[in-house]
Amino acid sequence: MSRNTGSIWKKSRRLGFSVLETGEELNRRPYAPGQHGKGRRVKLTNYGIQLQEKQRIRHTYQLSEKQFYNTYKKASKKPGSAGHNFLIMLESRLDNLVYRMGFARTRRGSRQLVNHGHIFVDGKKVDIPSFQVKPGQVIEVRERAKNMASINEALEAATTIVDYVDVDKEAKKGTYSRYPERNELFTAQPINELLVVEFYNR
């Protein structure tokens, strides 16, 4: 199984975009990595702009190129806006919702919880990070993992939880209440998902 590895900080600086959605990566050194990072100014072509936007979204959700493209293909076959459908499918991934509910500090951490069988959906163990959760389904930490230090620390650090999930921190359980609206996604750092549609349709 391929893994999306490498330094999150370098990826963020190269893309000029906080893939952890905290802004910490860019606050330390707000310029591209490398010895020419401060002085390099490259004017991007249309292709380069589309590629950069794709990479920003892909690295935010921590997916390989194959996973990302396969998700896009499924989203493009659904009725409605391909770009909005795509973002909804990315947000509806089990690993992403575990992160959104505050059970892990990062999406990498949430994926590990899912892979190790610590997450249940509607009372059944699901160990597939890409599992598409539907509104109304309940996500919870399995009983024997509820005292894990990493989960407790993540919940204590989670100050903002998105409006489309309801979370009971004491029970370590949450509900995916509804699909997110477009204006609820990437509010701190705007992205243009239509550039991704153009990239794959070129």
PyMOL commands that set and color helices and strands:
alter all, ss='L'
color gray80, all
select helices_A, chain A and resi 8-15+24-28+46-60+65-76+82-91+94-100+107-115+143-145+149-157+182-184+193-201
alter helices_A, ss='H'
color red, helices_A
select strands_A, chain A and resi 119-121+124-125+138-141+165-168+173-176
alter strands_A, ss='S'
color yellow, strands_A
deselect
rebuild
show_as cartoon
